[in-house]
Amino acid sequence: MSKKEIFMGGYYLVMVFFVSCALYDLVSESVTGFTFGYVFALFYFIYRARVVSEHLSYLEKKDEDIS
């Protein structure tokens, strides 16, 4: 595994956590403001993961060009 995959694994783990929290609230029929917070946080982490992935790809390409 590359360093990028390990680093991105943290983002994916947090996204799975938010999905499981939101699904738990929906299944247990206890939808509150936190449920909406989980959903919004999930979308934010999806956006951030995409940006970080692109940035890490850029850094890897830059390192390859220097070598």
PEPEZI-V550479 format. One record per helix or strand. SS is the DSSP state (H for helix, E for strand). FROM is the first residue (numbers start at 1). TO is the last residue. If there is no record, write none. Layout:
# PEPEZI-V550479
ss={SS/SS}
from={FROM/FROM}
to={TO/TO}
This chain:
# PEPEZI-V550479
ss={H/H}
from={3/33}
to={27/66}
